[in-house]
Amino acid sequence: MSQHITRTGRAYVGRHRRPSAHRARAVGIVSAAGIAASLAVAPSALADEPAPGPPPGCAPFADTGALNCAVYSPSMDRDIQVVVRPSLTPGNPKVAQFIDGADSGDVNGWVTAGGALPALADEDATLVFPAMDPFTWVQDWAGDRGKQFETFMTAELPQYLQDAFGVPNGGRGTTGVTGLSSGAYGAMNLAAKHNDIYSSVYALSGLYDPGMPVQRVVTDGTAMANNNMEGVPWADEGQRAANNPTLNIDNLTMPVLVSASSGIPNFAGDMGPDPIATVVKGGPYEAGSLVMTGEFQARALLAGRTNIQFKYDLIGAHAWDTWHRAAFDQGNMYQFMANI
């Protein structure tokens, strides 16, 4: 149910005096000569101009029209792998950033299990899918130069898109960000802190208040477990509050879409490679996200944020079957794209 907006114009012909036969013949001769000249010149001109190749560090990604690019991050002093599907129209400023869950691996899950590239093949925007480290929570970690993903997403990646792909202004002000699970928090937090860059948000099955007791345990526990027990992203409670989308909800001035499910697995759907884990882990995880999403909705209502829309599904565990159905089958992703 993709939403596409096409602007068309009509050409109206006014009343003009009918041209003379002599004038018509002259125009025909000139037009024929012009066509002949262009046919004579075009082949040699095309032969002299090689077809443009991908930007340095990029290679075709499968047969999708996308490229897998090694994007250098000055803040982290290393390359980050990013799948980029250029916009269908050159010069289009629209960008959509896709944040994976806990662990992207070598390729962002949105383009593997999520099937985003074929589902969004007709969407005219530059689509970017970065592969991030596990449980970074899309943060600039205090004291850890190797984890500076907020800077990467909000400064370095837009500059790269501007330089390598010609995206006007890198998409700043015309970029949507979507994420799932821990990436849902990341998407919401980036938008709350950088509402000059982001124009649309879609968060799936996330948590949005790392200061609340249960959510604090989730964010801190997973961060420490994947950082050799050496710490969390924030150096103090002031930094934690600065990265709390619930406390900063008034900064979410753009259209925001939030979805979550009940935690009841969809036994008639795709249970994934490990159906037992989908039931035993995916069910409780999604049920927890449902509660946390409800808490965020209550805060949005208290703050009068009518631009934040919530959608709930009666069936669905914390798994790609749920996210694909919510994003594409139910049309939420297309609504998010239209809001950019």
C-alpha positions in Angstrom: 0.0 0.0 0.0 2.8 2.3 -0.9 1.9 5.9 -1.0 3.4 7.7 -3.9 2.7 11.3 -4.8 3.2 12.4 -8.4 2.9 15.9 -9.6 1.8 16.3 -13.2 1.2 19.4 -15.2 -0.9 20.1 -18.3 0.2 22.1 -21.3 -2.6 24.3 -22.7 -2.4 25.4 -26.3 -3.8 28.9 -27.0 -5.3 30.3 -30.2 -2.7 31.2 -32.7 -2.7 32.0 -36.4 -2.2 29.0 -38.5 1.4 29.0 -39.9 2.0 29.4 -43.6 3.1 26.5 -45.7 6.4 28.2 -46.4 7.1 28.7 -42.6 6.1 25.1 -41.9 8.5 23.8 -44.6 11.3 26.0 -43.2 10.7 24.7 -39.6 10.7 21.2 -40.9 14.0 21.6 -42.7 15.6 23.1 -39.6 14.3 20.4 -37.3 15.4 17.7 -39.6 18.9 19.2 -39.8 19.0 19.5 -36.0 18.0 15.8 -35.5 20.6 14.7 -38.1 23.3 16.8 -36.4 22.5 15.3 -33.0 22.5 11.8 -34.4 25.9 12.4 -36.0 27.4 13.9 -32.8 25.8 11.8 -30.1 27.6 8.4 -30.7 31.1 10.0 -30.5 30.2 12.1 -27.4 28.8 9.0 -25.6 31.9 7.0 -26.6 34.2 9.6 -25.0 32.2 9.7 -21.7 32.5 6.5 -19.6 29.5 5.4 -17.6 29.8 6.7 -14.0 30.9 4.1 -11.5 30.1 3.7 -7.9 31.8 6.0 -5.4 35.2 4.8 -4.0 34.8 2.2 -1.4 31.4 1.0 -2.7 30.5 -2.2 -4.5 27.1 -3.4 -5.9 25.0 -5.1 -3.2 23.5 -8.3 -4.6 21.1 -7.4 -7.5 19.2 -4.6 -5.7 20.4 -1.4 -7.2 22.0 -0.7 -3.8 25.7 -0.4 -2.9 27.7 -1.7 0.1 30.0 1.1 1.1 32.8 1.4 3.5 32.2 4.9 5.1 35.0 6.3 7.0 34.2 7.8 10.4 36.7 10.5 11.5 35.3 10.4 15.1 35.9 6.6 15.3 38.9 6.4 13.0 37.5 3.4 11.2 35.2 2.4 8.4 31.5 1.6 9.0 29.7 -0.6 6.5 26.6 1.1 5.1 24.3 -0.2 2.4 23.1 2.8 0.3 20.2 2.7 -2.2 20.5 6.0 -4.1 17.3 8.0 -4.8 15.5 7.3 -8.0 15.6 11.0 -9.0 19.0 12.7 -9.0 19.1 15.7 -6.7 16.3 14.4 -4.4 17.1 15.6 -0.9 15.0 12.9 0.9 17.0 10.4 3.0 15.8 7.5 5.2 18.1 6.0 7.8 17.4 2.5 9.0 18.7 1.4 12.4 18.8 -2.3 13.3 18.3 -3.9 16.6 20.9 -5.2 19.1 23.4 -6.5 16.6 23.6 -5.7 12.9 26.4 -8.2 12.2 28.1 -7.4 8.9 25.0 -6.2 7.2 22.0 -4.3 8.6 19.1 -6.6 9.3 16.6 -4.4 7.5 18.2 -5.5 4.2 18.5 -9.2 5.1 15.7 -10.5 7.3 13.7 -7.3 6.9 13.4 -7.4 3.1 13.4 -3.6 3.0 15.1 -3.1 -0.4 12.5 -4.9 -2.5 9.6 -3.5 -0.3 10.9 0.0 -0.9 12.0 -0.3 -4.5 9.6 2.4 -5.7 10.3 4.9 -2.9 12.1 7.9 -4.2 14.7 8.7 -1.4 18.2 7.7 -0.6 17.9 4.7 1.7 20.9 4.1 4.1 21.4 1.0 6.3 24.5 1.2 8.6 25.8 -1.9 10.3 26.6 -0.9 14.0 28.3 -2.5 16.9 26.1 -4.6 19.3 24.1 -2.6 21.9 25.7 0.8 21.3 22.2 2.4 21.7 23.3 4.8 18.9 25.3 6.9 21.4 28.5 8.8 21.6 30.0 6.8 24.5 31.8 8.9 27.1 35.5 7.9 27.1 35.2 5.4 24.2 36.3 6.8 20.9 35.3 3.5 19.2 31.6 4.1 19.9 30.6 7.5 18.5 27.5 6.5 16.5 25.4 9.6 17.2 28.1 11.7 15.6 28.3 9.2 12.7 24.5 9.3 12.1 23.9 13.0 12.4 27.2 14.6 11.1 29.4 12.2 9.2 26.8 10.1 7.3 25.0 13.2 6.0 28.3 14.7 4.8 29.2 11.4 3.1 25.9 11.3 1.3 26.4 14.9 0.2 30.0 14.3 -1.1 29.7 10.8 -2.5 26.1 10.6 -3.8 25.2 14.3 -4.4 22.4 14.4 -1.9 21.6 18.1 -1.5 22.8 19.3 2.0 23.3 15.6 2.9 19.6 15.4 3.6 19.8 17.6 6.6 16.2 18.6 7.4 14.7 16.1 5.0 15.9 12.8 6.7 13.7 10.2 8.3 15.0 7.8 10.9 13.5 4.4 11.8 14.7 1.7 14.1 13.5 -1.4 16.0 14.2 -2.7 19.4 17.3 -0.9 20.8 17.3 0.9 17.5 13.9 2.3 18.2 15.3 4.1 21.2 18.2 5.2 19.0 15.9 6.6 16.3 13.7 8.5 18.9 16.7 9.9 20.8 18.5 11.1 17.6 15.3 12.9 16.5 14.8 14.5 19.9 18.3 15.8 20.0 18.6 16.8 16.3 15.2 17.9 15.1 16.9 20.2 12.7 18.0 17.1 10.8 15.1 14.7 11.1 11.7 15.3 9.6 10.1 11.9 10.3 10.4 9.0 12.8 9.2 5.4 13.0 10.0 3.4 16.1 9.2 -0.3 16.5 9.1 -2.3 19.7 11.4 -0.1 21.7 12.0 1.6 25.0 12.1 5.3 25.4 13.0 6.2 29.1 16.4 4.8 30.2 15.9 6.6 33.5 13.0 4.4 34.6 14.0 1.4 36.8 13.2 -1.5 34.5 14.4 0.3 31.4 17.6 1.4 33.2 18.3 -2.3 33.9 17.8 -3.2 30.2 20.0 -0.4 28.8 22.7 -0.6 31.3 22.8 -4.4 31.5 23.0 -4.9 27.8 25.5 -2.1 27.3 27.8 -3.5 30.0 27.4 -7.1 28.8 28.6 -6.1 25.3 31.3 -3.8 26.5 33.3 -6.2 28.7 31.5 -4.9 31.8 33.4 -1.7 31.5 30.5 0.8 31.6 27.5 2.4 30.0 27.2 5.2 27.4 26.7 7.9 29.9 29.3 9.3 32.3 26.7 10.7 34.7 23.0 11.2 35.3 23.0 14.5 33.5 24.2 12.8 30.3 21.6 10.0 30.8 18.9 12.7 31.0 20.2 14.4 27.9 19.7 11.2 26.1 16.2 10.4 27.3 13.5 10.8 24.6 10.7 10.9 27.2 12.3 13.8 29.1 13.0 15.5 25.8 9.6 14.7 24.2 8.9 18.4 23.5 11.7 18.3 21.0 9.9 15.7 18.9 8.2 18.3 16.7 8.1 16.1 13.5 5.6 13.4 12.7 6.4 10.3 14.8 5.0 6.8 14.5 5.4 4.2 17.2 4.3 0.6 17.0 4.4 -2.4 19.3 2.8 -5.8 19.6 1.3 -8.0 22.4 4.1 -10.5 22.6 1.9 -13.4 21.5 3.9 -15.2 18.8 2.3 -15.4 15.3 2.3 -19.2 15.1 0.8 -19.0 11.6 3.6 -16.7 10.4 7.4 -16.9 10.1 8.7 -18.1 13.4 12.3 -17.5 12.3 15.3 -19.8 12.4 14.8 -20.6 16.1 11.0 -20.9 16.8 11.7 -21.8 20.5 13.6 -18.6 21.0 10.8 -16.7 19.3 8.4 -18.0 21.9 10.6 -18.1 25.0 12.5 -14.8 24.5 10.6 -13.0 21.7 7.3 -13.2 23.5 8.4 -11.6 26.8 10.6 -9.1 25.1 7.8 -7.8 23.0 5.4 -7.8 26.0 7.9 -5.7 27.8 8.2 -3.3 24.9 4.4 -3.0 24.8 4.4 -1.8 28.4 7.3 0.6 27.8 5.5 2.0 24.7 2.4 2.5 26.7 4.4 4.5 29.2 5.8 6.7 26.5 2.3 7.2 25.1 1.1 8.4 28.5 3.9 10.9 28.6 3.0 12.0 25.0 -0.6 12.6 26.0 0.4 14.6 29.1 2.7 16.7 26.9 0.0 17.3 24.3 2.1 15.8 21.5 -0.6 15.2 18.9 2.1 14.6 16.3 3.0 11.3 17.9 0.9 8.4 16.7 0.7 4.9 18.3 -0.3 1.7 16.7 -0.6 -1.7 18.4 -0.9 -5.2 17.1 -2.7 -8.0 18.9 -0.3 -10.6 17.6 3.5 -10.5 17.4 6.7 -11.4 19.2 10.0 -9.5 19.2 10.9 -10.9 15.8 11.2 -10.0 12.2 7.8 -11.5 11.3 6.2 -8.8 13.6 8.4 -5.9 12.3 7.9 -6.8 8.6 4.2 -7.1 9.0 3.9 -3.8 10.9 6.3 -1.9 8.6 5.2 -3.1 5.2 2.0 -5.3 5.3 0.3 -2.7 7.5 1.7 0.2 5.7 3.4 2.0 8.6 6.7 2.3 6.7 5.1 4.0 3.7 3.4 6.5 6.1 6.8 7.2 7.6 8.4 7.7 4.1 5.6 10.0 3.1 6.2 12.2 6.2 9.9 12.8 5.3 
